[in-house]
Amino acid sequence: MNKKQNVTIKGTKDGLTLHLDDSCSYEDLKKELNHKLTESSRSNEDRLISVLVHTGNRYLSKAQEEELKELIRQKKNLVVESIRSNVLTKAEAEKLKQDDEIISVAKIIRSGQVLEVPGDLLLIGDVNPGGTVKAGGNIFILGALKGIAHAGYNGDKNAVISAAVMKPTQLRISDSITRAPDENMEEGKREMECAYIDDENQITIDRLQVLMHLRPNISKLQGGF
């Protein structure tokens, strides 16, 4: 009868992937990992090899993660790229929930005021000149945007900004910035518009209707606007 393997090592074009069994004890896992890595690091290859570690449904404390990283680093040419797990801590789960949540706010953002949310923002009101709204995700404004809006501030280039009246002093999406659009809209002829990063990595303003084609999965509002 073959003994169950707690550590499986697979070579990829980018380096090594280590799959660690999540049902054995942590001590047994360390022993087998050390043994197998000692054998695999006896090659004469001098280049650094990137290692990706998958721990399945096993939760590792920070101390255990560092212990495994150090064990792997001791094998001359191995470098840990990352350790991945299917398990989320409560704090991580809460952060994911916040990042995916739509915050609805009904107010006017006046000059000097800053409204910031971790996920998507639905603002029922105006952003006056000198006011700022920031969101980790998308920004939807059911009113006039005349101040600053910064969507995707954590680096989400797929984030969008939309407003019933789009007359911002500045738009930012991720790390891209654009100045206020030219005054070419006729009075009395207004429609809701959206801003997004185009294929040339520039912020573009267009009719809201284009969003269903550009970002077909954007609607967390079950129908959107």
C-alpha positions as CSV (number, residue, x, y, z in Angstrom):
1,M,0.0,0.0,0.0
2,N,1.5,3.3,-1.1
3,K,1.9,5.9,1.7
4,K,-0.1,9.1,1.2
5,Q,2.0,12.0,0.0
6,N,1.6,15.1,2.0
7,V,3.7,17.2,-0.3
8,T,3.4,17.2,-4.1
9,I,6.0,19.1,-6.2
10,K,5.2,20.1,-9.7
11,G,7.5,21.9,-12.2
12,T,6.1,24.7,-14.3
13,K,7.6,27.0,-16.8
14,D,7.7,29.6,-14.1
15,G,9.3,27.4,-11.4
16,L,7.9,25.0,-8.8
17,T,4.4,24.6,-7.4
18,L,4.1,22.9,-4.0
19,H,0.7,21.4,-3.1
20,L,0.6,20.8,0.7
21,D,-2.0,18.4,2.1
22,D,-4.4,20.0,4.5
23,S,-5.4,16.9,6.5
24,C,-2.1,15.9,8.0
25,S,-0.4,17.5,11.1
26,Y,1.6,20.6,10.6
27,E,4.7,18.9,12.0
28,D,4.4,15.9,9.5
29,L,4.0,18.4,6.7
30,K,7.2,20.2,7.7
31,K,9.2,17.0,7.9
32,E,8.1,15.8,4.4
33,L,8.5,19.2,2.9
34,N,12.0,19.5,4.2
35,H,12.9,16.0,2.9
36,K,11.5,16.5,-0.6
37,L,13.0,19.9,-1.0
38,T,16.4,18.6,0.1
39,E,16.2,16.0,-2.6
40,S,14.9,18.4,-5.3
41,S,17.6,21.0,-4.5
42,R,20.5,18.7,-5.2
43,S,20.5,19.6,-8.9
44,N,23.4,21.6,-10.3
45,E,21.2,24.3,-11.5
46,D,22.4,27.7,-10.2
47,R,19.5,29.9,-11.3
48,L,16.9,31.0,-8.7
49,I,13.7,29.0,-8.9
50,S,10.4,30.6,-8.0
51,V,8.2,28.6,-5.7
52,L,4.4,29.0,-5.4
53,V,2.9,27.2,-2.3
54,H,-0.8,26.0,-2.2
55,T,-2.0,25.0,1.3
56,G,-5.6,24.0,0.3
57,N,-8.0,24.3,3.2
58,R,-5.3,24.6,5.9
59,Y,-5.0,27.9,7.8
60,L,-1.5,29.0,8.5
61,S,-0.7,31.6,11.1
62,K,1.8,34.3,10.1
63,A,4.5,32.6,12.2
64,Q,3.8,29.3,10.4
65,E,4.0,31.0,7.0
66,E,7.3,32.5,7.9
67,E,8.6,29.2,9.1
68,L,7.7,27.5,5.8
69,K,9.2,30.4,3.8
70,E,12.4,30.1,5.8
71,L,12.5,26.3,5.3
72,I,12.2,26.7,1.6
73,R,14.7,29.6,1.4
74,Q,17.3,27.4,3.0
75,K,17.4,25.2,-0.1
76,K,20.0,27.2,-2.0
77,N,18.2,28.3,-5.2
78,L,14.6,28.4,-4.1
79,V,12.7,31.6,-3.6
80,V,9.1,31.8,-2.3
81,E,6.8,33.8,-4.6
82,S,3.6,33.4,-2.6
83,I,1.6,31.2,-0.2
84,R,-2.0,30.7,-1.2
85,S,-4.8,29.2,0.8
86,N,-8.6,28.6,0.3
87,V,-9.1,29.8,3.9
88,L,-10.0,33.4,4.7
89,T,-9.6,35.0,8.1
90,K,-12.6,36.9,9.5
91,A,-10.7,40.2,8.8
92,E,-10.0,39.2,5.2
93,A,-13.6,38.1,4.7
94,E,-14.8,41.4,6.1
95,K,-12.5,43.3,3.8
96,L,-13.8,41.4,0.7
97,K,-17.3,42.1,1.7
98,Q,-16.6,45.9,2.1
99,D,-14.7,46.0,-1.2
100,D,-17.8,44.4,-2.9
101,E,-20.4,46.4,-1.1
102,I,-22.4,49.4,-2.5
103,I,-22.6,52.3,-0.1
104,S,-25.6,54.5,-0.7
105,V,-25.3,58.1,0.6
106,A,-27.9,60.8,0.3
107,K,-26.2,64.2,0.8
108,I,-24.5,67.1,-0.9
109,I,-20.7,67.0,-0.8
110,R,-19.7,70.6,-0.3
111,S,-16.4,72.4,-0.9
112,G,-13.7,71.0,1.4
113,Q,-15.6,67.8,2.2
114,V,-14.3,64.3,1.3
115,L,-16.5,61.2,1.1
116,E,-14.6,57.9,0.9
117,V,-15.9,54.4,0.7
118,P,-14.0,51.0,0.3
119,G,-16.4,49.6,-2.3
120,D,-18.8,51.1,-4.8
121,L,-20.4,54.5,-4.0
122,L,-24.0,55.4,-5.0
123,L,-24.4,59.1,-4.2
124,I,-27.9,60.6,-4.3
125,G,-26.9,64.3,-4.4
126,D,-24.3,66.6,-5.9
127,V,-20.6,67.0,-5.5
128,N,-20.0,70.8,-5.4
129,P,-16.8,72.4,-6.7
130,G,-14.1,71.8,-4.1
131,G,-15.8,68.6,-2.9
132,T,-14.3,65.1,-3.4
133,V,-15.7,61.6,-3.6
134,K,-13.4,58.5,-3.5
135,A,-14.3,54.8,-3.9
136,G,-12.3,51.6,-4.1
137,G,-14.8,50.6,-6.8
138,N,-17.2,52.4,-9.0
139,I,-18.8,55.8,-8.4
140,F,-22.5,56.4,-9.4
141,I,-23.8,60.0,-8.8
142,L,-27.5,60.7,-9.2
143,G,-26.8,64.4,-9.3
144,A,-24.2,66.9,-10.5
145,L,-20.5,66.1,-10.3
146,K,-18.8,69.5,-10.2
147,G,-15.9,68.6,-7.9
148,I,-13.4,65.7,-7.9
149,A,-14.2,62.0,-8.2
150,H,-11.6,59.2,-7.8
151,A,-12.7,55.7,-8.5
152,G,-10.7,52.5,-8.2
153,Y,-8.2,54.2,-5.8
154,N,-6.7,50.8,-4.9
155,G,-5.6,50.3,-8.5
156,D,-8.8,49.0,-10.1
157,K,-8.5,50.2,-13.8
158,N,-11.9,48.7,-14.6
159,A,-13.7,51.1,-12.2
160,V,-16.1,53.7,-13.7
161,I,-17.5,57.1,-12.7
162,S,-21.0,58.1,-13.8
163,A,-23.0,61.2,-13.1
164,A,-26.3,62.7,-14.1
165,V,-24.4,65.9,-14.8
166,M,-20.8,65.4,-15.6
167,K,-18.9,68.7,-15.1
168,P,-16.0,67.7,-12.8
169,T,-12.9,69.7,-12.0
170,Q,-11.0,66.5,-12.0
171,L,-11.6,62.8,-12.7
172,R,-9.3,60.0,-11.5
173,I,-9.6,56.3,-12.1
174,S,-6.9,54.2,-10.5
175,D,-3.7,56.2,-11.2
176,S,-5.0,57.9,-14.3
177,I,-6.1,61.6,-14.1
178,T,-7.9,63.9,-16.5
179,R,-8.9,67.5,-16.3
180,A,-12.4,68.9,-16.6
181,P,-14.0,68.2,-19.9
182,D,-14.5,71.0,-22.4
183,E,-17.7,73.0,-22.1
184,N,-19.4,71.6,-25.2
185,M,-22.7,70.5,-23.8
186,E,-25.7,72.5,-24.7
187,E,-27.9,73.8,-21.9
188,G,-31.0,71.8,-21.6
189,K,-29.5,68.9,-23.5
190,R,-28.1,66.8,-20.7
191,E,-27.9,63.0,-20.3
192,M,-26.2,60.8,-17.8
193,E,-22.5,60.1,-18.7
194,C,-19.8,57.8,-17.6
195,A,-16.0,57.9,-17.5
196,Y,-13.8,54.9,-17.9
197,I,-10.2,53.9,-18.9
198,D,-10.1,53.1,-22.6
199,D,-7.7,50.7,-24.5
200,E,-5.1,53.5,-24.7
201,N,-5.1,53.8,-20.9
202,Q,-6.8,57.2,-21.1
203,I,-9.9,58.4,-19.3
204,T,-12.8,58.7,-21.7
205,I,-16.2,60.2,-21.1
206,D,-19.2,58.8,-23.0
207,R,-22.9,58.2,-22.8
208,L,-23.9,55.9,-19.9
209,Q,-25.4,53.4,-22.3
210,V,-22.0,52.3,-23.5
211,L,-21.3,50.7,-20.0
212,M,-23.5,47.7,-20.7
213,H,-21.1,46.8,-23.5
214,L,-17.8,47.9,-21.9
215,R,-18.5,46.5,-18.4
216,P,-21.2,43.8,-18.9
217,N,-20.7,42.6,-15.3
218,I,-20.9,46.0,-13.6
219,S,-24.5,45.8,-12.4
220,K,-24.6,44.9,-8.7
221,L,-27.7,47.1,-8.5
222,Q,-29.8,44.4,-10.3
223,G,-30.6,46.5,-13.4
224,G,-28.4,49.5,-12.8
225,F,-29.7,52.9,-13.7
